[in-house]
Amino acid sequence: MGIGSSIFLIAIGAILAFAIPGDVVSFIDLHMVGYILMVVGVIGLIVSLFVFGPRRTRRISESRATVDPVTGDRIVTRDTRDGGI
């Protein structure tokens, strides 16, 4: 569940809980369904922020220059990698 779908669930839950009268449908409690949707949306939003939140990344670049003993040419090796947390 992403951030957008979590916000959507919170909005639909708030509409059901606060804007629609409870006696529109007789066999289901719309207020309770609205509260449940809001709780699920908040939990999904918190989980999405932790999973997809900003992360610190490091990029490590190394450059080595050597001379080939046979030909005398200068060889430059560049290595770039991402360091994890």
C-alpha angles and dihedrals in degrees: 000000000000133000093263095052091046091054089046091054091048091051094047090046092051091050091051094044101044112015106043120067114245096234097062092096115032101198099051133046104234093190092058091046089051093051091048091051091049092051092048090048093051092048090048091049093051092047091047092051092051095045100040098027124125116288131198112242131184125208115206119198125187129183124191127187120197135166120234106235093210102049101018091231120146113241120200118196119193121193124185124180139162116244115218128221 
